[in-house]
């Protein structure tokens, strides 16, 4: 199933997004991670606090210098230098 059908607005980081589909990061069924709820809470609190304390996040290199993983199966970035300006 395409992620656009499984998740509303899949390309945006929505910290408070409710679970909308079959997310398997913490396993499923009898293999479900018991620490999943606390991991989600810690992630939400951490990212929210970090963003609240940050005025601006900018790319610290020229956008044309961003190096992507050499893979046809995954679209990822090798390194992404960022500059954080405190709030």
ABEGO torsion letter per residue (X at the ends): XBAAAABBGAABBBAABBBABBBAAAEBEAABBAAAAAAAAAAAAAAAAAAAABABBBBABBAAABBBBBBAABBBBABBBBBBBBX
